[in-house]
Amino acid sequence: MPRVVGVAVLGSGGIARAHATALRRHAEAFPEAPAVGRLVAIAGRDAARAEAAARRLGAERWTADWRALLDDSEVEVVINAGSNDIHAEPSIAALRAGRAVLCEKPLARTAAEAAPMVRAAEEAREAAMTGFNYRFVPAVLLARRLVLDGALGRVYHFRARYSDDSLLDPDAPHGWRHERGLAGSGVVGDLASHVIDLAHFLVGPITAVTAAVRTYTRTRPAPGGHRPVTVEDAVVATLEFEGGALGTLDASGMCPGRKNFLSFELNGERGTVAFNLERLNELQVYHGDGRARGLADVLVTERDHPFGGRWWPPGHILGWEHTFVHQWEEFVRRTAGAGGEMVGATFADGLASARVCDALLAAAEEGRRVAVPAP
Ligand SMILES: NC(=O)c1ccc[n+]([C@@H]2O[C@H](COP(=O)([O-])OP(=O)(O)OC[C@H]3O[C@@H](n4cnc5c(N)ncnc54)[C@H](O)[C@@H]3O)[C@@H](O)[C@H]2O)c1
């Protein structure tokens, strides 16, 4: 029988639900897992909302004081799904209190804020993961397998976009995502941080960037009047990789018709792979072996594909929520001290992404190429 691990989720918003879903569905796909999670408590800024979330998601307790989670002897794992301003302090406190921590992306508002989180994880020797869940898309893992196997040869280019329409409506209310003090940045931390992590995962470290940013909506409605928007709505950047590859990154919340369009194309000397999160079961592949011309659409649901056979027969596709189940599966294996292939982002990976985010903002502000500090 797997060990049952008590889990607390900090945050009662959209992404808290995705994690709660992952806990519920995990054992169904991973019956051999050494441990499974039980949602014990939810903490939110607002007690009534935390209670509503706890009732909806099946948590036994709720609180408006996240510190109470650490006094709860049944809580062994903290999933930090709060807004960006509440990532560092509770995650460090939880690690010091002997809890494993899965913290949402971006790991922190800045690299300076993320660095002590990495130190706390090292000192505590507890499992610590950054919630870059797109590493767990089977098609992304297949792309990585092709890169690592050398099927693409030397990688020349990584071209990525993350486009959605989340910032288009100028009358949408002001929230924490629009305030630099709370969010750290706009689309750079919210969207580009995911892309940067995938770039690191697939190609290797980014060493220098140039960037331009724009804020199109300068104020947003708030109780008692309008409040200024102090973060960027869009970023366009160039990326230089340690291995010599050149990349481009374009992230924006101002794209009508785009909903969750995280796409990348990787060009190597022998082949290309291309991916789009809005079609997450597919990977476009070109092998350049002379037998095929052009990119072929591969439906990444075969038994020998990553996570193949875990859910449904080949061709029976997966969704966004499965990435959270896969992420949880690896995390709970880490907490149980079990082995196996580990692909999830560590806190150090979260810091690496934050360093590039900082560099993008500095490059845009100063109008120059900025080197990303080495770890
Ligand atoms: N991995 C992904 O694909 C993905 C997707 C969306 C959001 N996120 C990340 O998840 C985090 C939350 O995003 P969201 O969309 O759920 O936001 P949200 O605004 O819906 O929820 C934020 C939550 O933080 C809680 N919170 C804020 N201050 C708190 C405090 N002092 N104590 C306890 N709780 C507090 C609020 O109660 C709220 O429930 C962000 O860091 C975001 O970047 C990740």
The ligand as an ORCA input file, in Angstrom:
! r2SCAN-3c Opt
* xyz 0 1
  N       1.844     26.377    -13.878
  C       0.927     27.062    -14.544
  O       0.618     26.744    -15.682
  C       0.263     28.222    -13.877
  C      -0.954     28.722    -14.373
  C      -1.579     29.781    -13.691
  C      -0.975     30.333    -12.570
  N       0.223     29.853    -12.132
  C       0.878     30.444    -10.952
  O       0.119     30.099     -9.809
  C       0.123     31.165     -8.872
  C      -1.328     31.541     -8.543
  O      -1.979     31.911     -9.728
  P      -3.580     31.877     -9.839
  O      -3.904     32.055    -11.263
  O      -4.117     30.702     -9.134
  O      -3.906     33.219     -9.042
  P      -5.213     33.617     -8.238
  O      -5.224     35.093     -8.130
  O      -6.399     32.902     -8.796
  O      -4.943     32.999     -6.799
  C      -3.944     33.510     -5.954
  C      -4.188     32.916     -4.600
  O      -3.165     33.366     -3.692
  C      -3.760     33.449     -2.419
  N      -2.996     34.318     -1.522
  C      -2.502     35.549     -1.762
  N      -1.927     36.049     -0.639
  C      -2.074     35.093      0.303
  C      -1.701     34.996      1.662
  N      -1.043     35.994      2.280
  N      -2.009     33.874      2.350
  C      -2.656     32.859      1.737
  N      -3.037     32.883      0.444
  C      -2.744     33.994     -0.247
  C      -5.126     34.046     -2.687
  O      -6.006     33.746     -1.618
  C      -5.525     33.334     -3.989
  O      -6.283     32.190     -3.693
  C       0.933     32.297     -9.514
  O       2.229     32.273     -9.015
  C       0.928     31.955    -10.999
  O       2.086     32.420    -11.672
  C       0.822     28.802    -12.758
*
